[in-house]
Amino acid sequence: MTGAVMESNGGAGSAPAPPCRTPGYEERALHVIDQSVSFLPLGFVCETGDGGEYTSDDVPGYVNPVTAVLALTAVASAVGAGYATELRARAAARGGRGGPPPDGCAGTV
């Protein structure tokens, strides 16, 4: 996406940006005055002179759902790693013993 922004910065044939030149919508591309990159959701946004905007088809439809799944997986992994670290720290504080405390120690810290 950022490559498309860089490609449209100057030179002959750079306006409108290539991602804004959707086949079949050439008339719409004539009114593009600016472009930007959207990170949530991922996309290349073409802004028109009348205040409207549209997202180009450069980002395939599967990219945003896959990105969301990967982000959720990363968060779940971080939470799981923190939980495992906490369990190890508590086991070490008990002197390496696993399981519940002996009967006489219930409720004491």
Backbone bond lengths (Angstrom), bond angles and torsions (degrees), N, CA, C in turn:
res aa  C-N    CA-C-N  psi(-1)  N-CA   C-N-CA  omega(-1)  CA-C   N-CA-C  phi
1 M - - - 1.437 - - 1.518 110.63 -
2 T 1.326 117.55 -45.80 1.454 118.43 -179.52 1.517 110.29 -67.94
3 G 1.321 117.52 -27.02 1.455 120.71 175.37 1.518 111.01 -62.78
4 A 1.321 117.23 -36.44 1.463 120.81 178.15 1.515 110.57 -67.57
5 V 1.323 117.79 -35.91 1.459 120.73 177.67 1.519 109.42 -66.98
6 M 1.327 117.24 -43.71 1.457 120.93 179.66 1.521 111.01 -64.49
7 E 1.326 117.24 -37.07 1.456 121.80 -178.63 1.526 111.08 -66.17
8 S 1.318 118.01 -27.30 1.462 121.16 -174.98 1.522 113.12 -94.01
9 N 1.303 118.90 9.43 1.461 121.39 -177.93 1.522 111.49 -95.03
10 G 1.305 116.44 79.40 1.459 121.84 173.14 1.511 113.29 96.36
11 G 1.307 113.93 161.61 1.448 120.28 177.51 1.518 112.12 95.07
12 A 1.323 114.64 161.08 1.455 120.55 179.79 1.521 110.05 -66.87
13 G 1.293 116.37 136.00 1.455 121.19 177.87 1.513 114.56 79.00
14 S 1.340 117.20 13.78 1.461 118.76 -178.03 1.519 112.83 -97.72
15 A 1.342 117.24 -6.23 1.464 119.14 179.85 1.523 108.86 -122.96
16 P 1.275 119.25 127.65 1.457 127.34 -6.62 1.522 110.87 -71.28
17 A 1.301 115.10 167.59 1.460 120.63 -179.27 1.527 109.82 -57.75
18 P 1.326 117.45 143.16 1.473 119.92 -179.53 1.529 114.45 -50.90
19 P 1.334 120.92 -38.93 1.468 118.02 178.50 1.528 113.74 -65.10
20 C 1.334 117.80 -21.79 1.461 120.86 179.74 1.530 112.10 -81.65
21 R 1.300 117.55 -9.33 1.467 122.30 -179.79 1.527 110.14 -90.26
22 T 1.312 116.11 72.40 1.455 121.32 -178.59 1.529 109.14 -77.00
23 P 1.337 118.21 125.66 1.462 120.24 178.08 1.531 110.78 -56.98
24 G 1.321 115.47 132.97 1.452 120.90 -178.71 1.522 113.21 93.81
25 Y 1.322 116.73 -12.56 1.471 121.72 -179.69 1.523 110.23 -125.70
26 E 1.330 116.64 42.04 1.455 120.78 -176.88 1.530 112.05 -62.69
27 E 1.332 117.10 -34.70 1.468 120.97 179.96 1.535 110.72 -62.32
28 R 1.311 116.59 -40.42 1.465 121.51 179.44 1.536 110.17 -63.96
29 A 1.321 117.08 -38.19 1.466 121.10 -178.52 1.524 112.09 -65.24
30 L 1.328 117.62 -25.14 1.466 120.48 179.54 1.522 112.35 -67.61
31 H 1.326 118.04 -20.24 1.460 121.90 -175.84 1.531 112.90 -102.18
32 V 1.322 117.42 7.34 1.463 121.11 -179.83 1.526 109.10 -74.56
33 I 1.340 115.59 127.58 1.468 119.61 179.48 1.527 112.33 -112.80
34 D 1.340 117.41 -18.57 1.464 120.21 -179.06 1.512 108.91 -158.86
35 Q 1.312 115.35 166.07 1.462 121.31 176.63 1.515 109.03 -144.31
36 S 1.328 115.52 156.57 1.456 121.16 178.62 1.518 108.91 -150.89
37 V 1.312 114.46 167.83 1.452 121.12 178.79 1.522 107.93 -107.91
38 S 1.318 116.87 130.15 1.459 122.31 177.28 1.527 107.62 -102.84
39 F 1.329 116.50 130.24 1.454 120.25 -178.94 1.521 112.93 -97.75
40 L 1.332 118.69 -20.95 1.462 122.32 175.29 1.516 108.57 -135.02
41 P 1.267 121.21 101.33 1.460 129.09 -8.42 1.527 110.19 -75.01
42 L 1.318 115.91 162.57 1.454 120.49 179.28 1.522 109.73 -64.07
43 G 1.322 116.74 131.25 1.454 120.34 179.41 1.515 111.78 -179.14
44 F 1.312 114.71 166.40 1.456 123.05 176.55 1.523 106.24 -112.41
45 V 1.335 117.48 115.11 1.459 122.59 -173.43 1.522 109.85 -101.35
46 C 1.331 115.91 127.60 1.459 122.47 177.02 1.525 107.72 -105.07
47 E 1.344 116.68 124.80 1.459 121.91 -177.65 1.524 109.48 -102.29
48 T 1.329 116.19 132.83 1.459 121.34 -177.00 1.519 110.68 -100.37
49 G 1.328 115.81 164.36 1.462 122.29 -176.94 1.513 113.73 -65.33
50 D 1.321 118.68 -23.60 1.468 120.72 -179.01 1.526 112.84 -88.38
51 G 1.328 117.57 11.89 1.458 121.93 178.69 1.512 114.34 90.85
52 G 1.310 117.42 -3.63 1.466 120.84 178.53 1.519 111.40 -85.73
53 E 1.296 114.52 173.47 1.465 120.34 176.97 1.521 108.86 -153.69
54 Y 1.310 115.27 157.99 1.456 121.00 175.36 1.515 109.01 -147.07
55 T 1.317 115.23 153.11 1.455 121.39 -179.49 1.524 108.42 -95.46
56 S 1.321 115.96 130.98 1.457 119.48 179.72 1.526 110.07 -73.44
57 D 1.309 115.50 168.57 1.466 121.35 -178.53 1.529 112.20 -91.77
58 D 1.331 118.06 17.31 1.464 120.42 -177.68 1.522 113.44 -68.63
59 V 1.324 117.62 -28.80 1.460 121.11 179.38 1.523 107.48 -95.61
60 P 1.340 118.14 115.14 1.467 120.56 -179.38 1.526 111.67 -59.80
61 G 1.317 117.10 153.96 1.448 122.79 -176.22 1.517 114.88 -62.39
62 Y 1.322 118.00 -26.08 1.469 120.56 -177.46 1.529 112.80 -81.67
63 V 1.311 119.05 -12.04 1.463 121.32 -173.65 1.529 112.21 -67.28
64 N 1.330 118.52 -45.68 1.468 120.18 -178.55 1.524 112.73 -65.35
65 P 1.349 120.76 -45.67 1.469 118.89 176.36 1.526 113.13 -62.20
66 V 1.323 117.79 -39.68 1.462 120.82 178.95 1.526 110.11 -65.03
67 T 1.322 117.15 -40.39 1.461 121.18 177.99 1.531 110.74 -62.76
68 A 1.333 116.78 -41.01 1.468 120.26 178.85 1.523 111.02 -64.92
69 V 1.329 117.19 -42.24 1.470 120.50 179.02 1.523 110.46 -63.66
70 L 1.321 117.71 -42.92 1.466 120.91 179.12 1.532 111.20 -64.95
71 A 1.324 117.54 -38.06 1.468 120.31 178.31 1.529 110.35 -66.16
72 L 1.328 117.23 -43.09 1.467 120.08 178.07 1.525 111.35 -64.93
73 T 1.322 117.05 -37.03 1.455 121.06 176.91 1.527 110.82 -64.07
74 A 1.318 116.92 -40.84 1.464 120.76 178.43 1.527 110.61 -63.71
75 V 1.328 117.17 -42.51 1.468 120.62 179.25 1.527 110.30 -64.95
76 A 1.337 117.22 -44.93 1.468 120.79 179.19 1.526 110.87 -62.26
77 S 1.320 117.78 -38.68 1.460 121.48 178.28 1.524 111.25 -65.41
78 A 1.323 116.49 -40.88 1.467 119.94 178.93 1.529 110.58 -65.71
79 V 1.327 117.39 -41.27 1.465 120.56 178.32 1.525 110.17 -65.22
80 G 1.339 116.93 -42.88 1.465 120.81 178.25 1.514 112.34 -62.89
81 A 1.314 116.74 -40.07 1.463 120.19 178.62 1.531 110.71 -66.15
82 G 1.318 116.92 -39.90 1.456 120.17 177.43 1.519 111.69 -65.05
83 Y 1.315 117.16 -39.04 1.458 121.86 178.44 1.528 110.52 -65.02
84 A 1.323 116.82 -44.92 1.469 120.45 179.33 1.527 111.17 -63.59
85 T 1.310 117.48 -39.49 1.462 121.45 177.85 1.525 110.67 -64.11
86 E 1.328 116.50 -41.53 1.459 120.50 178.34 1.527 111.05 -63.49
87 L 1.325 117.42 -41.77 1.469 120.35 177.92 1.529 111.28 -62.02
88 R 1.343 116.27 -42.19 1.468 119.75 178.76 1.523 111.01 -65.15
89 A 1.322 117.45 -40.00 1.463 121.14 179.89 1.531 110.87 -65.63
90 R 1.316 117.25 -39.62 1.468 120.02 178.59 1.528 110.70 -68.10
91 A 1.336 117.21 -38.74 1.465 120.48 178.25 1.528 110.14 -64.84
92 A 1.320 117.54 -39.82 1.461 121.29 178.78 1.527 110.71 -66.71
93 A 1.327 117.27 -35.81 1.460 120.90 179.39 1.528 111.17 -68.59
94 R 1.326 117.60 -27.20 1.458 121.53 178.01 1.528 111.31 -86.03
95 G 1.304 116.38 5.57 1.455 120.15 179.37 1.518 112.96 86.62
96 G 1.313 116.60 25.49 1.449 120.18 176.11 1.512 113.90 84.77
97 R 1.321 118.11 -2.24 1.461 119.73 179.05 1.523 109.07 -78.92
98 G 1.281 115.44 141.52 1.449 120.04 173.91 1.510 108.76 -100.31
99 G 1.300 116.78 167.42 1.459 121.14 176.37 1.504 112.10 87.82
100 P 1.350 116.24 -176.99 1.460 120.33 -176.75 1.520 111.73 -75.58
101 P 1.337 119.02 162.41 1.457 122.03 179.26 1.541 110.78 -68.38
102 P 1.331 117.80 160.42 1.453 120.17 178.18 1.522 111.51 -60.27
103 D 1.355 117.13 162.83 1.471 121.38 -174.29 1.520 113.09 -57.17
104 G 1.285 119.47 -39.61 1.452 122.08 -176.18 1.510 113.67 -73.32
105 C 1.339 119.25 -10.24 1.458 121.91 -174.79 1.514 113.24 -106.12
106 A 1.317 118.69 5.20 1.457 120.78 -176.70 1.522 109.84 -61.77
107 G 1.293 117.13 130.52 1.467 122.25 176.28 1.519 113.24 86.83
108 T 1.312 121.51 -2.54 1.461 122.09 177.40 1.506 109.76 -101.86
109 V 1.299 115.16 154.11 1.464 119.77 -179.85 1.507 109.12 -116.41
